[in-house]
């Protein structure tokens, strides 16, 4: 019987050396936003997202799955989310966010990445502002017509849905989950999936049903299964 490994949304804080920050080109960070919400029970939740077009923000579905009132924050500006397009299995949601004027990310392809390639992560840990970390592609795992990115680029609580960018500043993935015991590896869903989800009909903001591929034991990809299970 297959069993679900202990897979968690990111939990730790990020530390960035001043020299690493100074050497990097942070233009891509302008498209990264924070997501905040209050679910129907009054509980607050946080996450990150990336602007990919006029009034369009992508994030992980597990960030917004409880519904309620959701807003996208860019600096001191807040923009209400009025609808969403959801692929819960692939953990990718596109949020309709009218009026947001942040520069849109240039979308690349995880399918074109190579092992060892440099990547940069931008996202928002809870109440701490934007974080940056640099890393590399550790491995690429075929799944869903593209490849899940396993990376050493560190991300944190609130970082789910944040952007993973290549050296040209193209969005290649969304930071999604980590699995303890993988030697400091973090996992991102591919940007290749964004366009197909964006073409779906938008629904109103409401609780989402179903688990993602990394949460559901019956659909767990082989690369996430523990040996012997």
C-alpha positions as semicolon CSV with decimal commas, in nm:
position;residue;x (nm);y (nm);z (nm)
1;X;0,000;0,000;0,000
2;X;0,137;0,337;-0,094
3;X;0,166;0,588;0,188
4;X;0,192;0,963;0,165
5;X;0,535;1,104;0,262
6;X;0,554;1,392;0,503
7;X;0,526;1,676;0,253
8;X;0,493;2,027;0,388
9;X;0,446;2,380;0,272
10;X;0,773;2,568;0,347
11;X;0,834;2,641;0,716
12;X;1,166;2,815;0,770
13;X;1,299;3,168;0,728
14;X;1,540;3,269;0,452
15;X;1,880;3,430;0,495
16;X;2,042;3,606;0,202
17;X;2,400;3,727;0,205
18;X;2,432;4,094;0,103
19;X;2,686;4,002;-0,163
20;X;2,446;3,751;-0,322
21;X;2,169;4,009;-0,328
22;X;2,391;4,275;-0,483
23;X;2,516;4,048;-0,760
24;X;2,173;3,937;-0,882
25;X;1,940;4,112;-1,128
26;X;1,612;4,150;-0,941
27;X;1,396;4,283;-1,226
28;X;1,179;3,970;-1,213
29;X;1,078;4,053;-0,854
30;X;0,853;4,335;-0,978
31;X;0,593;4,080;-1,092
32;X;0,578;3,897;-0,757
33;X;0,296;3,983;-0,517
34;X;0,163;3,880;-0,177
35;X;-0,174;3,710;-0,132
36;X;-0,373;3,752;0,187
37;X;-0,715;3,623;0,272
38;X;-0,973;3,556;0,540
39;X;-1,164;3,229;0,514
40;X;-1,537;3,194;0,598
41;X;-1,444;3,104;0,958
42;X;-1,243;3,423;0,998
43;X;-0,899;3,261;0,984
44;X;-0,630;3,453;0,798
45;X;-0,407;3,292;0,537
46;X;-0,105;3,411;0,340
47;X;0,082;3,318;0,026
48;X;0,259;3,451;-0,280
49;X;0,173;3,492;-0,645
50;X;0,303;3,618;-0,977
51;X;0,137;3,863;-1,217
52;X;0,121;3,703;-1,563
53;X;-0,109;3,945;-1,745
54;X;-0,353;4,236;-1,699
55;X;-0,559;4,154;-1,391
56;X;-0,420;3,798;-1,378
57;X;-0,221;3,648;-1,091
58;X;-0,107;3,285;-1,062
59;X;-0,054;3,099;-0,736
60;X;-0,091;2,755;-0,579
61;X;-0,448;2,639;-0,522
62;X;-0,356;2,525;-0,171
63;X;-0,292;2,891;-0,084
64;X;-0,650;2,998;-0,163
65;X;-0,841;2,671;-0,122
66;X;-1,045;2,792;0,178
67;X;-1,211;3,071;-0,020
68;X;-1,353;3,369;0,169
69;X;-1,221;3,718;0,097
70;X;-0,893;3,722;-0,096
71;X;-0,677;4,019;-0,193
72;X;-0,348;4,062;-0,376
73;X;-0,103;4,310;-0,227
74;X;0,166;4,502;-0,409
75;X;0,344;4,735;-0,170
76;X;0,074;4,927;0,014
77;X;-0,187;4,868;-0,255
78;X;-0,452;4,596;-0,225
79;X;-0,655;4,450;-0,513
80;X;-0,960;4,231;-0,455
81;X;-0,977;3,888;-0,619
82;X;-1,309;3,858;-0,803
83;X;-1,279;3,513;-0,961
84;X;-1,052;3,216;-1,005
85;X;-0,963;2,940;-1,247
86;X;-0,854;2,630;-1,059
87;X;-0,672;2,307;-1,138
88;X;-0,660;2,159;-0,789
89;X;-0,486;1,837;-0,896
90;X;-0,192;2,029;-1,041
91;X;-0,215;2,288;-0,759
92;X;-0,236;2,582;-0,999
93;X;-0,486;2,865;-0,967
94;X;-0,525;3,179;-1,178
95;X;-0,683;3,468;-0,987
96;X;-0,883;3,746;-1,155
97;X;-0,748;4,063;-0,994
98;X;-0,885;4,372;-1,173
99;X;-0,677;4,688;-1,161
100;X;-0,344;4,542;-1,059
101;X;-0,077;4,722;-1,256
102;X;0,239;4,529;-1,174
103;X;0,463;4,432;-1,465
104;X;0,374;4,086;-1,591
105;X;0,628;3,808;-1,575
106;X;0,775;3,670;-1,893
107;X;0,682;3,302;-1,891
108;X;0,943;3,042;-1,975
109;X;0,930;2,662;-1,981
110;X;1,032;2,416;-1,714
111;X;1,055;2,162;-1,993
112;X;1,357;2,353;-2,129
113;X;1,554;2,354;-1,803
114;X;1,869;2,153;-1,741
115;X;2,012;2,006;-1,424
116;X;2,252;2,247;-1,255
117;X;2,096;2,558;-1,409
118;X;2,078;2,863;-1,182
119;X;1,736;2,966;-1,048
120;X;1,609;3,253;-0,834
121;X;1,308;3,250;-0,600
122;X;1,101;3,552;-0,495
123;X;0,810;3,533;-0,254
124;X;0,662;3,667;0,069
125;X;0,714;3,503;0,406
126;X;0,442;3,596;0,653
127;X;0,457;3,967;0,743
128;X;0,828;3,993;0,657
129;X;0,827;4,145;0,309
130;X;0,979;3,995;-0,003
131;X;1,243;3,723;0,021
132;X;1,500;3,619;-0,236
133;X;1,706;3,303;-0,260
134;X;1,930;3,159;-0,527
135;X;1,985;2,794;-0,610
136;X;2,008;2,545;-0,893
137;X;1,798;2,281;-1,064
138;X;1,869;1,962;-0,869
139;X;1,645;1,735;-1,073
140;X;1,351;1,744;-1,317
141;X;1,066;1,497;-1,274
142;X;0,831;1,424;-1,569
143;X;0,469;1,477;-1,469
144;X;0,151;1,609;-1,630
145;X;0,304;1,681;-1,968
146;X;0,592;1,885;-1,826
147;X;0,842;1,848;-1,542
148;X;0,825;1,919;-1,169
149;X;1,131;2,122;-1,068
150;X;1,338;2,002;-0,774
151;X;1,563;2,287;-0,667
152;X;1,799;2,403;-0,394
153;X;1,648;2,756;-0,407
154;X;1,510;2,802;-0,057
155;X;1,154;2,921;0,009
156;X;0,951;2,977;0,322
157;X;0,615;2,983;0,494
158;X;0,409;3,223;0,283
159;X;0,635;3,154;-0,014
160;X;0,400;2,902;-0,175
161;X;0,295;3,041;-0,513
162;X;0,606;3,258;-0,537
163;X;0,806;3,276;-0,858
164;X;1,100;3,061;-0,962
165;X;1,292;3,239;-1,240
166;X;1,573;3,135;-1,471
167;X;1,885;3,340;-1,550
168;X;1,700;3,534;-1,821
169;X;1,433;3,642;-1,571
170;X;1,168;3,412;-1,715
171;X;0,915;3,250;-1,485
172;X;0,972;2,874;-1,503
173;X;0,783;2,755;-1,195
174;X;0,582;2,831;-0,882
175;X;0,731;2,732;-0,547
176;X;0,493;2,472;-0,407
177;X;0,616;2,224;-0,144
178;X;0,913;2,062;0,024
179;X;0,967;1,705;0,138
180;X;1,184;1,654;0,450
181;X;1,463;1,406;0,390
182;X;1,538;1,528;0,037
183;X;1,859;1,701;0,144
184;X;1,736;2,058;0,125
185;X;1,541;2,018;-0,199
186;X;1,231;2,222;-0,273
187;X;0,970;2,155;-0,540
188;X;0,798;2,383;-0,789
189;X;0,518;2,319;-1,037
190;X;0,604;2,418;-1,397
191;X;0,504;2,746;-1,559
192;X;0,419;2,538;-1,867
193;X;0,078;2,465;-1,708
194;X;-0,028;2,828;-1,670
195;X;-0,175;2,892;-2,015
196;X;-0,407;2,591;-2,013
197;X;-0,551;2,690;-1,674
198;X;-0,582;3,055;-1,779
199;X;-0,806;2,945;-2,069
200;X;-1,062;2,792;-1,831
201;X;-1,385;2,967;-1,742
202;X;-1,357;3,170;-1,424
203;X;-1,564;3,080;-1,119
204;X;-1,642;3,297;-0,820
205;X;-1,417;3,282;-0,517
206;X;-1,524;2,980;-0,312
207;X;-1,370;2,690;-0,119
208;X;-1,192;2,447;-0,351
209;X;-1,241;2,072;-0,332
210;X;-0,992;1,794;-0,395
211;X;-0,624;1,742;-0,320
212;X;-0,320;1,812;-0,533
213;X;-0,094;1,543;-0,680
214;X;0,157;1,587;-0,396
215;X;-0,106;1,563;-0,122
216;X;-0,306;1,260;-0,237
217;X;-0,150;0,918;-0,173
218;X;-0,341;0,747;-0,454
219;X;-0,197;0,986;-0,714
220;X;0,148;1,038;-0,569
221;X;0,415;1,039;-0,843
222;X;0,689;0,777;-0,815
223;X;0,959;1,036;-0,740
224;X;0,776;1,134;-0,418
225;X;0,719;0,781;-0,286
226;X;0,944;0,657;-0,011
227;X;1,150;0,346;-0,092
228;X;0,960;0,031;-0,014
229;X;0,614;0,190;-0,039
